[in-house]
Amino acid sequence: MIRVPIYAHRGASAYALENSSAAFVKAIELGADGLEIDLQLTKDLVPIVTHDLDFWRLARTRRNVSSMNYDEVKKLKLGTSILRLINGNSILTFDDVLTFAGNNELALNVELKETFINAPEQIDSLFRGSYSHLNIHFSSFHYEVLERIKNCNPMLQTAYIGTKKTNWEELGRLKAADALHMHKRHYVQKKLDLAFQANMPLRFYGIDGTEKYLAKPHPVVLGWITDYPDKVLIKQLS
């Protein structure tokens, strides 16, 4: 049986600060095949690895990512307590993670967040790169972002992040998506079969390692996205 690749969600975020170097190193230690990361754009169009639109949750500042230049962002100290001011993490750039993934032969699932929706045309240069040395795909809840990627570089792999409103009967209309990402609550036989018939591979997020189907997944499944890569690996091998 071919093992389904495991993507560590924001790194091994159950064990270390999300989207941090420590979380990415931990993901490797726990057997992850790849990383799921989040990209936002700064005011000066530097792609940085962070999930939220502002830095309140991780740096206690309510300023939006898109209102700050990278020189300001890189001074922030990230963490979940006041100790971040002493030994907090710094924001990583997309280039930082590309280098890390390449050096460690990790796959990358790059989620493009809301700052990419109305981004100026200049950021299209991000999608003109070949990334041929990496196993990488770009995902987003925003289908128009995927369409722009395909217009810039049809060779880049993409994935649409679906919702409860996703029409499983019409997956063939998602021409700009090479795969579909869904929460595990949608791991339902009928939906799996419809995706298989539409030739639409699936990756599921929210996986925690307790799911019985991990050991024998439907053939349409292309990946698991999880905070617990170690638990998913154990379940797959059981």
N, C-alpha and C positions, 0 to 999 in steps of 0.2 A: 504494500500500500504506500502511495506517495503521501508524505506528510504535508498538510496544509500549512503554508507559511504563517508565522506568528509575528504580528506587528505590536510593539510595545507602545501603548497609548501615551503620548507626550513623554516618551521614555517609560521606564518602569516607575510610573507615577504613584503607585501604591507604596513605594519604598523610598522615594527621594523626590525632591522638589520638581514639579512638572517642567518639561522643556528645558532642563538644566543639564550641564555636562555630567553631573553625578547620576542623574536619571538615565542618561544614555549609556554610560559605562555599566550601570547596574543591569540594564536591559541585556547587554552582551553576557554578563555573568549568569543571568537567569535563562539563557538559551533562546532569546529572541532572534528572529531572522531579519527583522527590520524595525524601523522606527516610524511612528506616526507623529508628525509635528504640525504645528500651526504657524502660519505666516501672516503677519500684518505689515503694512507699509507705513513708514514714518513720513513726516511732512516733506522731507527731502528725498523720499522714494527709496529708502533703504529697506529691503525686506528683512524683518527681524522675527525671531522665533518666540512668539507669545500668543496666547489664546484670546484674551479679553481685549475689548476696544479701549479700555483704560487700564491704569495700573493700580487701582484701589486695592484689589484683593491681594496682590503680591508685593506692592511697594508703598501702599497707603498714600497714593496721590491720585486724584480724580482726573487728571489731565488725560485727554485722549491721545492715543498713539499718533494719530494723524495731525495733531497740533504740535508735535515735538520733533525737532531735528534729531538725527542719530547721535550727535555729540552730546545732547541733553540726555537721551535715553541711556547711553552707555554708562552714565554716572549713577544711575539708579542701582540700589541694592535690593535684591529680591529675597523674600522669605516669608514664612508664615508667623513669625513672632518678632519682637523688638530686637532680637539677636541678629536680625538681618543687617542692622547698622554696623555690626562688628565683623561678621563673617558671611554676609549675604552673597548670593550669586549675582553675576552680571548677565545682562541680556546677551544672547547669542545671535549672530547674524546667520542668514541663510548660507552664506559662504562658509562659515564655521562648521555648520552641520554637513554640508556637502563634502568638505575635507574629511571630517570624522567618519562619515559613512563610507567614503571611498577607501580610506585607510583600513577600515575594519570589515569591508565587504558586506555592508548592511544594505538591505533594500530600504527605500524611503517612500512613505505615503505622506505627501505634502498637502495639507489642507489650506486652501486660500480663503481667508476670512473677508469680512465685509469691506475693509479698506480697499479691496481690489475691484469692487463693483464699479465705482465711478472714477477709477484711477486714470490719470492722463495717459496719452498714447505712449509716452516715453517708457512706461513700464513693460511695454510689449517686448522690449529687448530681453527681458527675463525669460520669455518663452521662445525666443529664437535660438537659444542655446541647444545643442544636441544632447547634452548629458549622456552621451553614448557610453561613457565609462561606468555608468551607474544603472542599477535596477531601480527606477524611479517612476512614480505616477503622481499626478496632481488631482486633488479632489476638491469639491466645493458644494455647498448648498445652493450656490448661485449659478444656475445653468448658463447664464450669459457670459460668465467668466470662462467656462469650459469652451463655449463657442469661440471666444476670442483666442484662446490657446490654440484650438484647431485651425483657426484662420492663420495664425502666425506660424505654426509648425504642426502639420498634420501627423507627424511621426511621434509626437509626445503622447504618452498614455494618460488618460483622464478617467475620472470616476465621479459620478453624480451622487451626492448624499441625499437619499430619499427621505420622505416623511410619511406620515399616516395617510396623506393625500395622494401618494404615488399610485398611479393607475397601472397595475400589474398586467392588464390586458393590452397595454399600448407601450410596452417597453421599447419596441422597435422604433419609436419616434425619437428616442434619445440618441440622435445621430452623433452628437458631440461627446458622448460618453462611451468609453470602452468597458466600463464596469459600473456596478451599482453598489453603493454602501448603504446598509440598513442596520437599524438597531436589532438586537437579537430577538425581540418580541415578534419580528416578522419571519423568523425561521419556522415557516409553516409549509407543509408539504405542497399544497396547491400553488403557493407563491414560488416555491423552489422550482416546481415543474414548469410554471409559466416562464420563469427566467431562463431555464434551460432551453425551452422551445424557442425563445427569442434570441438565443445565443448571447445572453447578457450575464457574464460572470458576476458573482456576488462576494463581497466581503462584509462580515458582520462585526459591529462594535458593541460594547457593553458586555463582552464575554468575560466571565470570572473564573472559569475552570471547573465549574460544577455541572456544566451542560453534558448530558449523556451522549449527544450526537457528535461530540468532539472526536471520539474514537472512530467513528464511521460516518463521516459527513456526506452530504449529497454531492454528486460530482460537479455541480455548478459552483461550489464554494471555492473561492480563490484565496481567501485569507481570513484570519481572525485578528481583531483589534482589541487589545486587552491591557488593563493595568497590571495584570498578574501573569506575565509570560511563563513563569516557572510552573504555576498551577495548570495552565493550559497545556504546556508541554507534557507534563506528567499524565494528564488525562488522555492526551492523544496517543501516548505510548502504552497506555494500560490495556 
